[in-house]
């Protein structure tokens, strides 16, 4: 009797493993790391800073029309670029009005010319193509730039202000201009620790806004931005 039970358990384990293997083959998980680099000229000198983000795409059956066939998560932090005068320019993970520029989507748009077939299933998707891409860099077009912000006081999240990357002189003074924004696939690990050392008030959860006491009926930028636009663990 005991032997029959062990055989049944072994068969159950084998069938379960086979079912999971088939499910994962049909609905795979893809993950890659990407490096966002911002270069700015100030006073005739180039200032450059980068950040590494890990993007994970999990495919799943579309059981309901309102549920997508893939979920995307990110881990990493915004680019923090220190400029003269101890001023900082931040390129956020998300927050812009164009979702295509957000960290979890931007690579699929920047590298959209990679061979893939969106109608042929997950294994022919742009996500599958990105996993196999080895440290290739592309310049971002302006319409895929992340949201850029600065703070009047780094210690006060309510002083956040959006910055036009094409007119940095208006905020940082004459001779300050954006040189480039590039995205590259990378083998480096996701960035961790830099942004919190500059903005120590950032919390461990992405959902809170920078101004949790704000009035949504007259929302400021601090009301709209969330901690997760700067940091995702």
WOQUIPE-V198042 format. One record per backbone hydrogen bond with DSSP energy under -0.5 kcal/mol. NH is the residue of the N-H (numbers start at 1). CO is the residue of the C=O. E is the energy in kcal/mol with one decimal. If there is no record, write none. Layout:
<<NH:CO:E> <NH:CO:E>>
This chain:
<<5:1:-2.1> <6:2:-2.1> <7:3:-2.4> <8:4:-2.5> <9:5:-2.3> <10:6:-2.5> <11:7:-2.6> <12:8:-2.4> <13:9:-2.5> <14:10:-2.5> <15:11:-2.7> <16:12:-2.6> <17:13:-2.6> <18:14:-2.4> <19:15:-2.6> <20:16:-2.6> <21:17:-2.5> <22:18:-2.4> <23:19:-2.5> <24:20:-2.9> <25:21:-1.8> <26:22:-2.4> <27:23:-3.0> <30:57:-2.7> <32:55:-2.1> <33:186:-0.6> <34:53:-2.7> <35:184:-3.8> <36:34:-0.5> <36:51:-2.5> <37:35:-0.5> <37:182:-2.5> <38:49:-2.8> <39:180:-2.5> <40:47:-2.9> <41:177:-3.1> <42:45:-2.8> <45:42:-1.5> <47:40:-3.4> <49:38:-2.0> <51:36:-1.7> <53:34:-2.8> <54:75:-3.2> <55:32:-3.0> <55:53:-0.5> <56:73:-2.7> <57:30:-3.4> <58:56:-0.5> <58:71:-2.7> <59:28:-2.3> <59:57:-0.6> <60:69:-2.5> <63:61:-1.5> <67:64:-1.7> <68:66:-0.6> <71:58:-2.2> <73:56:-2.4> <75:54:-1.9> <76:232:-2.8> <78:230:-2.7> <79:91:-2.1> <81:79:-0.6> <81:89:-3.0> <82:80:-0.6> <83:87:-3.7> <86:83:-0.8> <87:83:-1.1> <89:81:-2.5> <90:149:-2.8> <91:79:-2.1> <92:90:-0.6> <92:147:-2.8> <93:229:-2.7> <94:229:-0.6> <99:97:-0.7> <101:98:-2.2> <102:99:-1.7> <103:93:-3.0> <105:102:-1.9> <106:102:-2.5> <107:103:-0.5> <109:105:-1.1> <109:106:-0.5> <110:106:-2.9> <111:107:-2.7> <112:109:-1.0> <114:111:-2.1> <117:124:-2.9> <120:117:-2.1> <124:121:-1.8> <125:122:-1.8> <129:125:-1.6> <130:126:-2.1> <131:127:-1.6> <132:128:-0.9> <133:130:-1.2> <135:133:-0.9> <138:183:-2.7> <140:181:-3.2> <144:141:-2.1> <145:142:-1.5> <148:163:-0.5> <149:90:-2.1> <150:161:-2.2> <152:159:-1.4> <156:153:-1.9> <157:155:-0.6> <159:156:-1.9> <160:157:-1.2> <161:150:-2.6> <163:148:-3.1> <165:163:-0.8> <167:164:-2.0> <168:165:-0.5> <170:167:-1.0> <171:168:-1.2> <172:168:-3.2> <173:169:-1.8> <176:173:-1.4> <177:41:-2.3> <177:175:-0.6> <178:165:-0.5> <179:39:-2.9> <180:39:-1.6> <182:37:-2.4> <183:138:-2.8> <184:35:-2.0> <185:136:-1.7> <186:33:-2.6> <191:52:-2.3> <197:193:-1.2> <198:194:-0.9> <199:195:-3.0> <202:199:-2.0> <210:222:-1.0> <210:225:-2.1> <211:222:-1.4> <212:209:-0.5> <214:211:-2.0> <216:214:-0.6> <218:215:-1.6> <219:216:-0.8> <224:220:-1.7> <225:221:-2.7> <227:208:-2.5> <228:206:-2.2> <229:226:-1.8> <230:227:-1.8> <231:227:-1.8> <232:76:-3.1>>
